[in-house]
Amino acid sequence: MSDVKIKPLGDKIVIRPLTDEESGNTSVSGIIIPDSVAKEKGDQGVVVAVGPGAKDDSGNHIKIEVQIGDRVLFKSWSEKVEIDKAEYWVVSEADVLGIIG
């Protein structure tokens, strides 16, 4: 598991925002590119925690398709939380649009 201090329940997934380097907001030489110049990356982040999955009618967990470390694209109205001065999103699996890369 990662170092984030939250254990998501059900089909919830915890995502951390991309760093400037991951999102392409920093050049190869380390120069930070302002948001007004940087390309729009949408709502992307890296999965840091995954719940056990939603339950079906029989009470069995339905496996979540993303894994810790996956870079994902997700819907923008997701819930933001702050834990130990770091910002994360908590989303349902249905709000994840895809795995990048």
C-alpha positions in Angstrom: 0.0 0.0 0.0 1.1 3.6 -0.3 1.9 6.1 2.4 -1.5 7.8 2.3 -3.3 7.5 5.6 -6.8 6.7 4.3 -8.3 3.4 3.5 -11.1 3.8 0.9 -14.3 1.8 1.3 -16.4 0.0 -1.3 -15.6 1.1 -4.9 -13.8 4.3 -3.8 -10.3 5.2 -5.1 -7.9 7.8 -3.7 -6.0 9.8 -6.3 -3.1 12.2 -5.8 -2.7 15.1 -8.3 0.1 14.9 -10.8 3.3 16.7 -9.9 4.5 19.5 -12.3 6.9 17.1 -13.9 4.3 14.3 -14.3 1.8 16.8 -15.9 4.4 18.3 -18.2 4.4 21.7 -16.4 8.2 21.5 -15.9 10.6 21.5 -18.8 13.4 19.0 -19.1 15.8 21.6 -17.7 13.6 22.1 -14.7 11.9 25.4 -15.7 8.4 25.6 -14.4 5.9 26.4 -17.2 3.0 28.6 -16.0 -0.6 27.2 -16.2 -1.5 29.9 -18.8 1.1 28.4 -21.1 1.0 24.7 -20.2 -1.3 22.3 -22.1 -4.5 21.4 -20.4 -4.1 17.9 -18.9 -7.7 17.4 -17.7 -8.3 15.8 -14.3 -5.4 13.3 -14.1 -3.7 11.8 -11.1 -2.0 8.7 -9.7 -3.9 6.1 -7.7 -2.5 5.8 -4.2 -5.2 3.7 -2.5 -8.0 1.4 -3.7 -11.1 0.1 -1.8 -12.1 -3.6 -1.8 -14.7 -3.0 -4.5 -18.5 -2.7 -4.5 -20.6 -5.7 -3.5 -22.9 -7.6 -5.9 -26.3 -8.9 -4.9 -24.7 -12.0 -3.3 -22.4 -9.8 -1.1 -19.3 -10.7 -3.1 -16.8 -7.9 -3.8 -16.5 -6.8 -7.5 -12.8 -6.3 -8.2 -11.7 -2.7 -9.0 -9.9 -2.5 -12.4 -7.3 0.2 -11.4 -4.3 -0.5 -9.2 -2.1 1.6 -7.0 0.4 3.5 -9.2 -1.9 3.7 -12.2 -2.1 7.2 -13.9 -5.8 7.8 -14.5 -8.2 10.3 -16.1 -11.3 11.0 -14.0 -14.4 13.2 -13.8 -13.8 16.7 -12.5 -16.5 16.9 -9.9 -14.9 14.4 -7.6 -14.4 15.1 -3.9 -11.1 16.7 -2.8 -9.7 16.0 0.7 -6.6 17.1 2.5 -4.6 14.7 4.5 -1.4 15.7 6.3 -1.2 18.9 4.2 -1.5 16.9 0.9 -4.5 17.1 -1.4 -6.2 14.0 -2.8 -9.4 13.2 -4.7 -11.7 10.4 -3.5 -13.7 9.0 -6.5 -15.9 6.1 -7.3 -14.6 3.6 -9.8 -17.4 4.8 -12.1 -15.9 8.3 -12.2 -12.6 7.0 -13.5 -12.7 7.4 -17.3 -9.5 5.5 -18.1 -6.0 4.4 -17.3 -3.3 6.5 -19.1 -0.2 4.7 -20.5 
